[in-house]
C-alpha cells in the first residue's frame, strides 16, 4: 500500500478517515481487473410494494461461515473469500486493528448504476466496528446527509451540534472540532469524490446519525467497484 496521507472528516455524529490513493494507480488497476474476473457477480432483485425491482448494480457478499447478511429484505448468498479480497482483508486489519469477517462488493457498470440513501445499521452488523470502503475505477460522488429520522439504541444521546434541519444550528462545534460547510452549518449534506484506489473508514456511531448514497451520474461511462468490509455478528450454527 502507498504512504497516502490520511484526512480526518468530522461532523456532529460523523467521523470519517479518508486515504486518497491508498492503493497506487498501477496496483489499483491490476486489482480492479482481478476482482472483475474472480468475483461471482450477480444482479439481485428486491420486492417493493409487491413488485420485483433489479438492483441498479451488480453485487457479491463474501464472508466467514455464519456471517449472513440481509438488507432491503434480501438474503445474500454467502460466498467464500476470493484471493484478492482475502489479501485486502489482511492489509486492512494491519491498518485498522479490526479483523473484518465479511465484505459487500458493489459493481457500478457506469454512471446509471447507483445506490440510494441508506445507513449500514442492520442488526447483524457490530455497531462498535467501523466499515472500511475501498473504491476502484471511475471516480464517483459519495453523498452524506443527517438521517431524516435517526435510529439509535436507548440511552444514546444526540451529539452536540447535531441537527436534521441544518439551518437551525450553525457554526463550528467546539466539542468535536467539526469542519463546517461554507454556509456555516455543521450538519449540511455534503459530497466526497472517491477516486481510484481511495480508502474511506466510516467509524461509529456515524451509521446511527448519517446516511450516504452514490447518485446517478449519466456522464460517467466507466465502471466502479466498491468494497465495504464489515464486522458481522455471526449467527449460531444450526442444530
C-alpha positions in Angstrom: 0.0 0.0 0.0 1.1 3.6 -0.5 2.0 6.1 2.2 -1.0 8.2 1.4 -1.8 10.9 4.0 -5.0 10.4 5.9 -7.6 13.1 6.0 -10.0 13.3 9.0 -13.5 14.5 8.3 -15.8 15.2 11.2 -19.3 16.5 11.7 -21.6 16.1 14.8 -22.2 12.3 14.9 -19.9 11.6 12.0 -16.3 10.6 11.8 -14.6 9.5 8.6 -11.0 8.9 7.7 -10.1 9.2 4.0 -6.9 7.9 2.5 -6.7 9.2 -1.2 -4.9 6.7 -3.4 -4.4 4.3 -0.6 -3.6 1.8 -3.4 -1.3 3.3 -6.0 -2.7 3.6 -9.6 -0.9 0.7 -11.2 -1.7 -1.7 -8.3 -5.3 -0.5 -8.2 -5.7 -1.1 -12.0 -4.5 -4.7 -11.6 -6.7 -5.3 -8.5 -9.8 -4.0 -10.4 -9.1 -6.4 -13.2 -8.5 -9.3 -10.8 -11.7 -8.7 -8.8 -13.7 -8.2 -12.0 -12.6 -11.7 -13.1 -12.6 -13.7 -9.9 -15.8 -12.5 -8.1 -19.1 -14.3 -8.8 -21.0 -11.1 -9.6 -24.8 -11.3 -9.7 -27.7 -8.8 -10.1 -30.1 -9.3 -7.2 -33.6 -8.0 -7.1 -35.7 -6.7 -4.2 -39.5 -6.7 -3.8 -41.2 -3.4 -3.0 -45.0 -3.0 -2.8 -45.4 -6.4 -4.4 -43.2 -5.6 -7.4 -39.7 -7.0 -8.2 -37.0 -4.5 -8.9 -33.5 -5.5 -10.1 -30.8 -3.6 -8.1 -29.1 -1.0 -10.3 -25.7 -2.6 -9.8 -24.0 -6.0 -9.5 -23.2 -7.4 -6.1 -21.5 -10.1 -4.2 -21.4 -11.0 -0.5 -18.3 -12.7 0.9 -17.5 -13.7 4.5 -16.6 -16.2 7.1 -19.0 -19.1 7.7 -22.1 -17.9 9.6 -21.8 -14.3 8.5 -25.1 -14.0 6.7 -26.5 -10.6 5.9 -29.9 -9.1 5.0 -30.8 -5.7 3.7 -34.0 -4.4 2.0 -35.4 -7.9 2.6 -32.7 -9.5 0.5 -30.9 -12.6 1.9 -27.4 -12.5 0.4 -25.8 -15.8 -0.7 -22.6 -16.1 1.3 -19.5 -16.6 -1.0 -16.0 -17.6 0.2 -13.3 -15.1 0.2 -11.6 -14.7 -3.1 -7.8 -14.5 -3.2 -7.7 -10.7 -3.8 -10.4 -10.0 -1.2 -8.6 -12.1 1.4 -5.3 -10.2 0.8 -7.1 -6.9 1.2 -8.7 -8.1 4.5 -5.3 -8.8 5.9 -3.9 -5.4 4.9 -6.9 -3.6 6.4 -6.5 -5.5 9.6 -2.9 -4.3 9.8 -4.0 -0.7 9.2 -7.1 -0.5 11.4 -6.6 -3.3 14.0 -10.0 -4.8 13.1 -10.5 -8.2 11.6 -13.3 -7.8 9.2 -15.3 -11.0 8.7 -17.5 -10.0 5.8 -17.4 -8.0 2.6 -20.1 -6.5 0.4 -18.9 -5.8 -3.2 -20.8 -3.5 -5.5 -20.1 -3.2 -9.2 -21.4 0.0 -10.8 -21.2 -0.7 -14.5 -21.5 3.0 -15.4 -23.0 6.2 -14.1 -26.5 4.9 -14.5 -25.9 2.3 -11.7 -26.4 3.9 -8.3 -27.1 3.4 -4.6 -29.9 5.2 -2.8 -29.9 6.9 0.6 -29.3 4.4 3.4 -27.3 3.7 6.6 -25.5 0.5 7.3 -27.2 -0.2 10.6 -28.7 -3.7 10.1 -28.9 -5.8 13.3 -26.3 -8.3 12.0 -23.6 -5.6 12.0 -21.4 -5.0 15.0 -22.3 -1.3 15.9 -18.9 -0.9 17.6 -16.9 -1.7 14.5 -16.0 0.6 11.6 -16.8 0.0 8.0 -13.9 0.2 5.5 -14.8 1.2 2.0 -12.4 0.8 -0.9 -13.1 2.4 -4.3 -11.6 1.2 -7.7 -12.3 2.5 -11.2 -14.3 5.6 -12.0 -14.4 8.5 -9.6 -18.0 8.8 -8.1 -19.7 11.2 -5.8 -20.3 9.9 -2.2 -23.1 11.9 -0.7 -23.7 12.2 3.0 -26.6 13.8 5.0 -28.0 13.7 8.5 -30.6 11.0 8.8 -34.2 12.3 8.4 -35.3 10.0 11.3 -32.3 9.0 13.3 -32.5 5.5 14.8 -30.4 4.8 17.8 -30.3 2.4 20.7 -31.9 3.5 24.0 -29.6 5.8 26.0 -27.6 7.1 23.1 -27.7 10.9 23.3 -27.8 13.2 20.3 -24.4 14.6 19.5 -23.7 18.2 20.4 -24.5 20.4 17.4 -26.4 17.7 15.6 -29.5 18.7 13.6 -31.6 17.0 10.9 -32.5 20.6 9.8 -29.1 22.1 9.3 -30.4 25.7 9.1 -31.4 25.6 12.8 -27.9 25.1 14.2 -24.8 26.6 12.7 -21.2 27.4 13.5 -18.3 25.2 14.4 -18.8 22.5 17.1 -16.1 23.1 19.7 -16.8 19.6 21.2 -15.7 17.7 18.1 -13.7 20.2 16.1 -16.1 19.6 13.2 -15.2 21.2 9.9 -18.3 23.0 8.8 -19.6 24.0 5.3 -19.2 27.4 3.7 -22.8 28.2 4.9 -21.7 27.7 8.5 -23.7 24.6 9.2 -22.0 21.5 10.6 -24.9 19.3 9.5 -25.5 20.3 6.0 -25.4 17.5 3.4 -22.0 17.3 1.6 -20.1 15.4 -1.0 -16.9 13.4 -1.2 -15.4 12.5 -4.5 -14.0 8.9 -4.1 -11.4 8.1 -6.7 -9.4 5.1 -8.0 -7.7 3.4 -5.0 -9.2 5.6 -2.3 -10.0 4.1 1.1 -12.7 5.5 3.4 -13.1 4.4 7.0 -16.6 5.1 8.5 -16.3 5.0 12.3 -19.1 4.5 14.8 -21.5 6.0 15.6 -21.7 7.5 12.1 -24.3 5.0 10.9 -26.8 6.0 13.7 -26.8 9.6 12.7 -25.9 9.9 9.0 -26.9 8.4 5.7 -24.9 8.0 2.5 -25.6 7.4 -1.2 -24.0 7.1 -4.6 -26.2 9.1 -7.0 -26.5 8.5 -10.7 -24.1 10.4 -13.0 -25.1 9.8 -16.6 -21.9 11.3 -17.9 -19.8 8.6 -16.2 -19.1 5.9 -18.8 -16.5 3.8 -16.8 -17.3 1.2 -14.2 -16.5 1.4 -10.5 -16.0 -1.3 -7.9 -16.7 -0.6 -4.3 -15.7 -3.0 -1.5 -17.1 -2.4 2.0 -15.5 -4.5 4.7 -17.7 -5.1 7.8 -17.9 -7.0 11.1 -21.0 -9.2 11.3 -22.1 -10.9 14.5 -22.1 -14.5 13.3 -25.3 -16.4 13.6 -25.2 -19.6 15.8 -24.7 -22.9 14.0 -27.9 -24.7 13.1 -28.9 -27.7 15.1 
